[in-house]
Amino acid sequence: MEKIYKYVYLSAISILAICMLSGCASMRPPVIHTYDDSIENYRYFYISPTGDYTSSSGVYGNQYGVYGGTTKSINPASLISGILFKNGFIQVNEVNPNNAKETMIVNFGETGRRNVNLGYSIEVTIQFISAYSQRPICTCTAEGQGETEADDVRKAIQSALKPLFNSKK
């Protein structure tokens, strides 16, 4: 009987360790909050400029003091623009009063970090606002986890916007 308890105990510890190392803790599902409007009523967008996220992974040194590794960079505004282009929206460099009723302003922000597995995830929120009324259209929030912070942000943006456009198809 003691052997059975020992076996069950070791099995439970093994499963827990495998779970922690393989990513059993999952990302929270994306959250979309809609208001009294729909992005389907818009044709144009203006996106607020964002700074780059640049990060490295796998940095090492050798006997000559040379360091290497992978450096990744992402500009959130560029990624968001690409997704909006793919879904038929047209980017404008400024809000024109002649087409303000068809223009939305897009803002991006990092809204949190959470310890997950042996690292952390980054949460982002993307906000869509009517250029004409200055009222919110919707907000999309999601988190992402990858090898670097740039990967985290890329995955979070993609995760946040995916359900917004999947519902249109």
C-alpha positions, 0 to 999 in steps of 0.5 A, a space after each residue: 500500500 505504501 508503494 502505491 502512495 509513493 507512486 501516486 505522489 511521484 506521478 502527481 509531482 511529475 505531471 505538475 513539473 511537465 505542466 509547468 515546463 510545457 505551458 499548461 498555464 494558458 493565456 487569458 482569453 481576449 476580451 472585446 468591449 463594444 459600445 454603441 457603434 461598430 467598426 463596420 461603420 468606418 472606412 479609414 483609421 488614424 493610428 497613434 504612433 508607438 515606440 519599438 519593442 526591441 528585445 534579445 534572447 539566447 545571448 551568450 559569450 565565448 572565449 573571445 568575448 563575442 556575444 550573440 543571440 537573436 534580437 527581435 523588434 516590433 512596432 505595435 502601430 505597424 502591426 496593428 496597421 497591417 491587420 487593419 489593411 488586411 481587413 479593408 481599412 485605409 490608413 490616413 496621416 491625419 483626421 480630415 473633417 471631410 471624412 471624420 464620420 468614417 474615420 476611427 482613431 486607434 490607440 495602443 497601450 501595454 496594460 499589464 504583465 502576469 507571471 506565467 509558467 517560468 516567465 511572464 506574459 504582456 497584456 495589451 489593449 487596443 482602443 478604437 475611437 470615432 474621430 467625429 464624436 470622440 466616443 469609443 467604438 470598442 476596446 480589445 484586450 489580450 495577453 501574449 507570451 513568447 521568447 522575447 518581449 517583442 514576441 509577447 507584444 506581437 502575440 498579444 496584438 494578434 490575439 486581441 484583434 483576431 476575434 474582432 475580425 473573425 466575427 465579421 466573416 
